Amino acid sequence: MKPQLLVGAASSGSGKTTFTLGLLRALKNRSLKAQPFKCGPDYIDTKYHLLAAGEESVNLDLFLSSESHIRNLYAKYGTNSDVCITEGVMGLYDGYDGMKGSSAKLAELLGIPVVLILNAKSMAYSAAPVLFGYKHFNKNLNIAGVVFNRVSSETHYAYLQQACKDTGVECLGYIPNKKELEVPSRHLGLSIDNSFCMDDFANRAAEIIEEFVDLDRLLKISNMPFCLPDKSEQNELDIRGDIKIAVAYDNAFNFIYRENLAQLKRLGEVVFFSPLDDAKLPSADLVYLPGGYPELYLDKLTENKTMLHSIKAFAENGGNLLAECGGMMYLSKVIVGMDGNPYSMVGVFDQEATMQDMKLTLGYRTFTYNGIENIRGHEFHYSRIKDPQTNSISDISIYNAKGLRTKTNLFRYKNTIAGYTHLYWGELDLMNLWNHKC
């Protein structure tokens, strides 16, 4: 038995992250080991979870992963915790196709209750029909209680409590309408590495939750058996190796799924290096350049000539290299920054990445390559590649979650494979991308 819950909301911007970070820090302050999870492919919330809880978070994504894999991950990482907290994504029923892949579907799969965060700004008793709808829309989902956000006064809260009473939804408390309880802007990562700021934020949110939310009651109503998967579901992908894998990890490149890293460690020895600070690439059989925010560090990246030359030489010599999104941009000849200036990069691909005329491109992606079917990933970027056909693999089609063909490209030069798609290989033997052993 242990408390387990999913933090859901009626819509994005309701306060899920604020509540989750405050809850994780409050539990840590009580000397409880809380294992955080994140519904969906988001990298940034998982970093916030680590700062708040002191425990690495795990993405649980119903598009990227099979249901059995999700259950295995939940069991694997949640077993040794005191509490399991899963932060939802968008609105509770918002998925990639209707409610497919939604927070509600994840809570159903795991059999865990939902604590709903409801933005009560400019709303009083009108919360009643909203709560009634969420309580009765899906009989397979347990809405265990609600926490109201952006509550202006005790009088305001009294109306909301009455709405709960009349709809049979347990009221667990509220979060006052305070500007300091808004998560700092993370647009283009401007606050992602500000751990000091986020630490203060988590502490303040924890204080508010301890004062205004009945945390003891929340833990009691979410206490339930921790069910492990059936034995037939517990088999991990049987891959073992003794290769050396160099993984870029610094402020510019750090978007790495926890289970992806675990899979790399099954392949062999993982060593980390910094394209920002290290002089050259370490000796390796495989190099992984994950996504991140290279556009924020263009001066430093372009000045590190020895690293640029080292990676270029590795690619030219036929080394196996995988680069995603920001990592792919780094392999371009030039990145044009937000200031409009060009910055020389590695130059494996004779193409230009640009941060000019920024437009958001996002969504799930799936494709077949080298005989590997149903390779899955997620795309999220503001940059673009000028003339992307130069190094693009011409005979590959990449589709979105609804099966429609996209304009997303996959690039290859010798044994360097790159693209905007952040791949998930928790159920994939990554080495099959090259179709040969290192």
C-alpha positions as CSV (number, residue, x, y, z in Angstrom):
1,M,0.0,0.0,0.0
2,K,1.2,3.5,-0.8
3,P,-0.4,6.8,-1.8
4,Q,-0.6,7.1,-5.6
5,L,-2.3,9.8,-7.7
6,L,-2.4,11.6,-11.0
7,V,-2.6,15.4,-10.9
8,G,-5.0,16.4,-13.6
9,A,-6.8,19.5,-14.7
10,A,-9.6,20.8,-16.9
11,S,-7.2,22.6,-19.2
12,S,-3.6,23.6,-19.6
13,G,-2.6,26.6,-17.4
14,S,-4.8,25.5,-14.5
15,G,-1.8,25.0,-12.1
16,K,-0.9,21.3,-12.4
17,T,2.8,22.0,-12.4
18,T,2.6,24.5,-9.5
19,F,0.7,22.0,-7.4
20,T,2.9,19.1,-8.4
21,L,6.1,20.9,-7.6
22,G,4.8,22.1,-4.2
23,L,3.4,18.6,-3.4
24,L,6.7,16.9,-4.3
25,R,8.7,19.4,-2.1
26,A,6.2,19.1,0.7
27,L,6.5,15.3,0.7
28,K,10.3,15.6,0.6
29,N,10.1,18.0,3.6
30,R,8.2,15.2,5.4
31,S,11.0,12.8,4.7
32,L,8.9,10.8,2.3
33,K,10.4,9.5,-0.9
34,A,8.1,10.6,-3.7
35,Q,8.7,9.1,-7.2
36,P,7.6,11.6,-9.8
37,F,6.2,10.6,-13.2
38,K,5.1,12.8,-16.2
39,C,2.3,11.9,-18.6
40,G,3.5,12.6,-22.1
41,P,6.8,13.4,-23.8
42,D,7.7,16.7,-22.0
43,Y,11.4,17.0,-20.9
44,I,11.1,20.2,-18.9
45,D,8.5,19.2,-16.3
46,T,10.6,16.1,-15.5
47,K,13.6,18.4,-14.8
48,Y,11.4,20.5,-12.5
49,H,10.3,17.3,-10.7
50,L,13.9,16.4,-10.0
51,L,14.6,19.8,-8.5
52,A,11.5,19.6,-6.3
53,A,11.6,15.9,-5.2
54,G,15.3,15.1,-5.4
55,E,14.3,12.0,-7.5
56,E,14.5,11.6,-11.2
57,S,11.2,11.7,-13.0
58,V,10.0,9.2,-15.6
59,N,8.0,9.9,-18.7
60,L,4.9,7.7,-19.2
61,D,3.7,8.2,-22.8
62,L,0.9,6.1,-24.3
63,F,1.8,7.0,-27.9
64,L,5.5,6.3,-27.5
65,S,5.1,3.2,-25.4
66,S,3.0,0.1,-25.2
67,E,0.6,-0.3,-22.3
68,S,2.7,-3.2,-20.9
69,H,5.9,-1.1,-21.1
70,I,4.1,1.8,-19.2
71,R,3.1,-0.6,-16.4
72,N,6.6,-2.0,-16.3
73,L,8.1,1.5,-16.0
74,Y,5.6,2.4,-13.2
75,A,6.5,-0.7,-11.3
76,K,10.2,-0.5,-11.9
77,Y,10.6,3.1,-10.7
78,G,7.8,3.3,-8.2
79,T,8.4,0.1,-6.2
80,N,11.0,1.6,-3.7
81,S,9.1,4.9,-3.2
82,D,6.8,6.0,-0.4
83,V,4.5,7.9,-2.7
84,C,4.0,8.0,-6.5
85,I,3.0,11.3,-8.0
86,T,2.1,11.5,-11.7
87,E,1.7,14.9,-13.3
88,G,-0.8,15.0,-16.2
89,V,-0.6,16.8,-19.5
90,M,-3.0,19.5,-20.8
91,G,-6.6,18.8,-19.9
92,L,-7.5,15.5,-18.3
93,Y,-9.1,14.1,-21.4
94,D,-6.9,15.8,-24.1
95,G,-5.1,13.2,-26.1
96,Y,-3.3,12.9,-29.5
97,D,-6.6,11.6,-31.1
98,G,-9.6,12.3,-29.0
99,M,-8.8,11.0,-25.5
100,K,-6.2,8.5,-26.8
101,G,-3.0,9.0,-24.9
102,S,-4.6,11.4,-22.4
103,S,-3.9,11.7,-18.7
104,A,-7.3,10.1,-18.0
105,K,-6.3,7.0,-20.1
106,L,-3.0,6.8,-18.2
107,A,-4.8,7.0,-14.8
108,E,-7.1,4.2,-16.0
109,L,-4.3,2.0,-17.1
110,L,-2.4,2.4,-13.8
111,G,-5.6,2.2,-11.8
112,I,-4.7,5.3,-9.8
113,P,-7.1,8.1,-8.6
114,V,-7.1,11.7,-10.0
115,V,-6.8,14.8,-8.0
116,L,-8.2,17.6,-10.1
117,I,-6.7,21.1,-10.2
118,L,-9.4,23.6,-11.1
119,N,-8.6,27.2,-12.0
120,A,-11.2,29.1,-10.0
121,K,-10.2,32.6,-11.1
122,S,-13.4,34.4,-12.2
123,M,-15.5,31.3,-11.1
124,A,-17.5,30.6,-8.0
125,Y,-20.4,28.2,-7.7
126,S,-20.2,27.6,-11.5
127,A,-17.5,25.1,-10.5
128,A,-20.4,22.8,-9.7
129,P,-21.4,21.7,-13.2
130,V,-17.7,21.4,-14.1
131,L,-17.1,19.1,-11.2
132,F,-20.2,17.1,-11.8
133,G,-19.1,16.5,-15.4
134,Y,-15.7,15.3,-14.5
135,K,-17.1,13.1,-11.7
136,H,-19.6,11.3,-14.0
137,F,-18.1,11.5,-17.5
138,N,-16.1,8.3,-17.0
139,K,-17.2,5.7,-14.5
140,N,-13.8,3.9,-14.8
141,L,-11.9,7.0,-13.5
142,N,-11.8,7.9,-9.8
143,I,-11.9,11.7,-9.3
144,A,-10.7,11.4,-5.7
145,G,-10.8,15.1,-4.9
146,V,-10.2,18.7,-6.2
147,V,-7.8,21.5,-5.3
148,F,-8.9,24.9,-6.5
149,N,-6.3,27.3,-7.8
150,R,-6.2,31.1,-7.9
151,V,-8.7,31.5,-5.1
152,S,-9.0,35.2,-4.1
153,S,-10.5,35.0,-0.6
154,E,-12.1,32.8,2.0
155,T,-15.5,34.0,0.8
156,H,-14.6,32.9,-2.7
157,Y,-13.5,29.5,-1.3
158,A,-16.8,29.1,0.5
159,Y,-18.7,29.2,-2.8
160,L,-16.3,26.5,-4.2
161,Q,-16.7,24.3,-1.1
162,Q,-20.5,24.5,-1.6
163,A,-20.1,23.4,-5.2
164,C,-18.1,20.4,-4.0
165,K,-20.7,19.5,-1.4
166,D,-23.5,19.6,-3.9
167,T,-21.7,17.4,-6.5
168,G,-20.1,14.9,-4.2
169,V,-16.5,15.7,-5.0
170,E,-14.2,16.0,-2.0
171,C,-12.6,19.4,-1.6
172,L,-9.0,19.1,-0.5
173,G,-8.2,22.8,-0.3
174,Y,-7.0,25.6,-2.4
175,I,-4.1,27.6,-3.7
176,P,-4.4,31.4,-3.2
177,N,-4.2,33.7,-6.2
178,K,-0.6,34.9,-5.8
179,K,1.7,35.9,-8.6
180,E,4.8,34.3,-7.0
181,L,3.0,30.9,-7.4
182,E,3.1,31.1,-11.2
183,V,5.8,28.8,-12.8
184,P,8.5,31.0,-14.3
185,S,8.5,31.2,-18.1
186,R,10.2,28.3,-19.8
187,H,9.9,29.6,-23.3
188,L,13.1,28.5,-25.1
189,G,14.4,27.2,-21.8
190,L,15.1,30.6,-20.3
191,S,14.5,29.3,-16.8
192,I,15.4,25.6,-17.2
193,D,18.9,25.9,-15.7
194,N,17.9,28.3,-13.0
195,S,17.8,25.7,-10.3
196,F,18.2,28.3,-7.5
197,C,15.0,30.1,-8.7
198,M,13.1,26.9,-9.1
199,D,14.3,25.7,-5.6
200,D,12.8,28.8,-4.0
201,F,9.6,28.4,-6.0
202,A,9.2,24.8,-4.9
203,N,9.8,25.8,-1.3
204,R,7.2,28.5,-1.5
205,A,4.7,26.3,-3.2
206,A,5.2,23.6,-0.5
207,E,4.6,26.1,2.2
208,I,1.3,27.1,0.6
209,I,0.2,23.5,0.1
210,E,0.9,22.7,3.8
211,E,-1.1,25.7,4.8
212,F,-4.1,25.6,2.5
213,V,-4.4,22.0,1.3
214,D,-5.3,19.0,3.5
215,L,-2.2,17.0,2.6
216,D,-2.9,14.3,5.2
217,R,-6.3,13.7,3.7
218,L,-4.9,13.7,0.2
219,L,-2.4,10.9,1.2
220,K,-5.2,8.9,2.9
221,I,-7.7,8.9,0.0
222,S,-5.0,8.0,-2.5
223,N,-3.5,5.2,-0.5
224,M,-3.9,2.0,-2.4
225,P,-2.2,-1.3,-3.3
226,F,0.8,-1.0,-5.5
227,C,0.1,-3.6,-8.2
228,L,3.0,-5.0,-10.1
229,P,2.5,-6.1,-13.7
230,D,1.9,-9.8,-14.6
231,K,5.0,-11.8,-15.1
232,S,4.3,-11.9,-18.8
233,E,4.7,-8.1,-18.9
234,Q,7.9,-7.9,-16.9
235,N,10.5,-8.9,-19.6
236,E,12.8,-6.1,-20.5
237,L,14.2,-5.9,-24.0
238,D,17.0,-8.4,-24.0
239,I,19.9,-6.3,-25.3
240,R,23.4,-6.4,-23.8
241,G,26.6,-5.1,-25.1
242,D,30.1,-3.9,-24.3
243,I,30.4,-0.9,-26.5
244,K,31.3,2.6,-25.3
245,I,28.7,5.3,-25.8
246,A,29.4,9.0,-25.5
247,V,26.4,11.1,-24.6
248,A,26.4,14.9,-24.8
249,Y,25.1,16.4,-21.6
250,D,25.4,20.1,-20.6
251,N,23.3,23.2,-20.6
252,A,23.0,23.1,-24.3
253,F,22.1,19.4,-24.7
254,N,20.1,17.6,-22.1
255,F,16.8,16.4,-23.4
256,I,17.2,12.7,-22.6
257,Y,14.5,10.3,-21.6
258,R,15.4,8.4,-18.4
259,E,14.6,5.0,-19.9
260,N,16.5,5.8,-23.1
261,L,19.6,6.3,-21.0
262,A,18.9,3.1,-19.2
263,Q,18.8,1.3,-22.5
264,L,22.1,2.8,-23.5
265,K,23.6,1.5,-20.3
266,R,22.5,-2.0,-21.2
267,L,24.4,-1.6,-24.5
268,G,27.6,-0.8,-22.7
269,E,29.5,1.9,-20.9
270,V,28.0,5.4,-21.0
271,V,30.3,8.4,-20.7
272,F,29.1,12.0,-20.7
273,F,30.8,14.9,-22.4
274,S,30.1,18.6,-22.9
275,P,30.2,20.2,-26.4
276,L,30.3,23.5,-24.5
277,D,33.3,22.8,-22.2
278,D,35.2,19.7,-23.2
279,A,38.1,20.0,-25.7
280,K,37.2,16.9,-27.7
281,L,35.0,13.9,-28.1
282,P,35.9,11.0,-25.8
283,S,36.8,7.7,-27.4
284,A,33.5,5.9,-28.3
285,D,31.7,3.4,-30.5
286,L,28.5,5.4,-30.5
287,V,27.8,9.1,-30.0
288,Y,24.4,10.5,-29.0
289,L,23.7,14.2,-29.3
290,P,20.3,14.8,-27.7
291,G,18.1,17.9,-28.1
292,G,18.3,20.9,-25.8
293,Y,18.9,24.6,-26.3
294,P,22.0,25.2,-28.5
295,E,20.5,28.4,-29.7
296,L,21.1,29.9,-26.2
297,Y,24.8,29.0,-26.3
298,L,25.9,29.7,-29.9
299,D,28.9,31.9,-29.0
300,K,30.4,29.2,-26.8
301,L,29.6,26.3,-29.1
302,T,31.2,28.0,-32.1
303,E,34.3,29.0,-30.1
304,N,35.0,25.4,-29.1
305,K,36.7,24.6,-32.4
306,T,38.5,21.5,-31.1
307,M,35.2,19.9,-30.2
308,L,33.6,20.8,-33.5
309,H,36.5,19.2,-35.4
310,S,36.5,16.2,-33.2
311,I,32.8,15.4,-33.9
312,K,33.3,16.1,-37.6
313,A,36.2,13.7,-37.7
314,F,34.1,11.0,-35.9
315,A,31.3,11.3,-38.5
316,E,33.7,11.4,-41.5
317,N,35.4,8.2,-40.2
318,G,32.0,6.4,-40.3
319,G,31.3,6.4,-36.6
320,N,27.8,5.7,-35.5
321,L,26.2,9.0,-34.4
322,L,22.6,9.8,-33.5
323,A,21.5,13.5,-33.2
324,E,18.1,14.8,-32.3
325,C,16.6,18.3,-32.7
326,G,19.1,20.6,-31.1
327,G,21.8,18.0,-31.6
328,M,20.9,17.8,-35.3
329,M,21.1,21.6,-35.5
330,Y,24.6,21.4,-34.0
331,L,25.7,19.1,-36.8
332,S,24.6,21.7,-39.4
333,K,27.1,23.9,-41.2
334,V,25.6,27.0,-39.6
335,I,23.0,28.0,-37.1
336,V,21.5,31.5,-37.6
337,G,20.7,32.7,-34.1
338,M,17.8,34.8,-32.8
339,D,20.1,37.8,-33.2
340,G,20.2,37.1,-37.0
341,N,23.9,36.3,-37.0
342,P,25.4,33.0,-38.4
343,Y,27.4,30.8,-36.1
344,S,29.6,28.0,-37.6
345,M,28.9,24.6,-36.2
346,V,30.1,21.0,-36.9
347,G,29.3,20.9,-40.6
348,V,28.5,17.2,-41.0
349,F,25.4,18.3,-42.9
350,D,25.7,21.0,-45.6
351,Q,22.7,22.9,-44.4
352,E,21.6,25.9,-42.4
353,A,19.5,25.8,-39.2
354,T,17.9,29.1,-38.4
355,M,16.1,30.7,-35.4
356,Q,14.7,33.4,-37.7
357,D,10.9,33.6,-38.5
358,M,10.3,31.1,-35.6
359,K,7.2,29.0,-35.8
360,L,6.3,26.1,-33.5
361,T,6.3,22.7,-35.0
362,L,5.1,19.9,-32.7
363,G,3.5,16.5,-32.6
364,Y,4.1,12.8,-32.4
365,R,6.0,11.0,-35.2
366,T,6.2,7.4,-36.4
367,F,8.2,5.9,-39.2
368,T,9.9,2.7,-40.5
369,Y,13.6,2.7,-41.2
370,N,16.2,-0.1,-41.9
371,G,13.5,-2.7,-41.5
372,I,12.5,-1.4,-38.0
373,E,8.8,-0.8,-38.0
374,N,6.9,1.7,-35.8
375,I,9.8,3.8,-34.6
376,R,8.2,6.5,-32.5
377,G,9.1,9.9,-31.3
378,H,8.0,13.5,-30.6
379,E,8.8,16.7,-32.4
380,F,8.8,20.1,-30.7
381,H,10.9,23.0,-32.1
382,Y,10.8,26.7,-33.2
383,S,13.8,26.5,-35.6
384,R,13.8,25.2,-39.1
385,I,16.3,23.8,-41.7
386,K,16.7,25.8,-44.9
387,D,16.6,23.5,-47.9
388,P,16.1,20.3,-45.8
389,Q,16.2,18.0,-48.9
390,T,20.0,18.3,-49.2
391,N,20.8,15.4,-46.8
392,S,17.3,14.0,-46.4
393,I,16.7,10.3,-46.7
394,S,14.4,10.3,-49.8
395,D,12.7,7.0,-49.4
396,I,11.3,7.5,-45.9
397,S,7.9,8.8,-44.9
398,I,7.2,10.1,-41.4
399,Y,3.7,10.2,-40.1
400,N,1.8,11.9,-37.3
401,A,-0.3,10.3,-34.6
402,K,-3.3,10.2,-36.9
403,G,-1.4,8.5,-39.6
404,L,-1.1,11.5,-41.9
405,R,2.2,12.1,-43.6
406,T,4.3,15.0,-42.3
407,K,7.1,17.2,-43.7
408,T,9.5,15.9,-41.1
409,N,12.8,14.8,-42.5
410,L,15.4,12.2,-41.4
411,F,18.9,13.0,-42.4
412,R,21.8,10.6,-43.0
413,Y,25.5,11.1,-43.9
414,K,27.6,7.9,-43.7
415,N,26.7,6.5,-40.2
416,T,25.4,9.8,-38.9
417,I,21.6,9.7,-38.5
418,A,19.8,12.9,-37.4
419,G,16.4,14.6,-37.4
420,Y,14.1,16.9,-35.5
421,T,12.3,13.9,-33.9
422,H,13.2,13.0,-30.3
423,L,13.1,9.2,-30.5
424,Y,12.0,6.9,-27.7
425,W,13.8,3.6,-27.7
426,G,12.6,2.0,-24.4
427,E,11.3,-0.9,-26.5
428,L,13.7,-0.7,-29.3
429,D,17.2,-2.1,-30.0
430,L,18.8,1.2,-31.0
431,M,21.7,-0.4,-32.8
432,N,19.3,-1.7,-35.5
433,L,19.2,1.9,-36.8
434,W,22.6,1.2,-38.4
435,N,21.8,-2.4,-39.1
436,H,25.2,-3.6,-38.0
437,K,27.2,-4.1,-34.9
438,C,29.7,-1.6,-33.7
